[in-house]
Amino acid sequence: MEERKNIINTSLRLTEERNNYIKEKANEIGISQNALINVLIDLGIKFYELNLEDVLFHIWKCPSK
């Protein structure tokens, strides 16, 4: 049996333009707005972590003099 994760309810403030964009894109791909927001957050975190690792790699490989 899969372990249940705690779900935290949050309030996200968006501009009307951003909200409409998310609503449209979620409808286009057939998922809820909440699911799309979670996907975008996960992608953002992955990008941030990869970018951070890349920066740290370059600092380690090419230390300043």
N, C-alpha and C positions, 0 to 999 in steps of 0.2 A: 504494500500500500504506500502511495506517495505521501510524503510529509507536506502538510499544509503550511504555507507561508503566511505570516501576519500581513494583512492588508491595511495600509494607513490611508485614510481619507484626507485629501488635501484640497485646497482651493487654488486654482491656477488663474491668474489674471492675464487675459489676452486682449489685444486690441480687437475691434470688430473685424478688421481686415484679416488678421491672423486667424481668428475663429472661423470666419467664412472659408478661408483657404483650407483649414484642417477639415471642416465639414465636407467641402467638395471632394478633397482627395480621399477621405475615408469612404465616402459614398462611391467614388470611382472604383476603388479596389474591394469594396464590400465588407469593410470592417467598421467597428465602432470608432468614434472619435477618441475615446479613451485608449483603445488598442493602438491606434495610430500614434497618439502622443507618446505612449510607452515605447513603441518601436523607434520613434525619432529620438527619444531620450537615450535608449540603449545604443543606437548608432552614434550619437554624439559622444557618449562615454567611450565607446570603442575608438572613435577617431581621436579623442583627447588622449587616451592611453597610448595609442600607437604613435601619435605625434610626440608625446612626452618621451616615450622610449627612444624615438629617433633623435630628439634633441639631446637626451642624455648620452646616447651612443656617440654622437659627434663631439660632445664635450669630453667624453672619456678618450675617444680615439685621437682627438686633436686638442689637447689641453693648451690653454693660453700660456704665453711665455712670461 
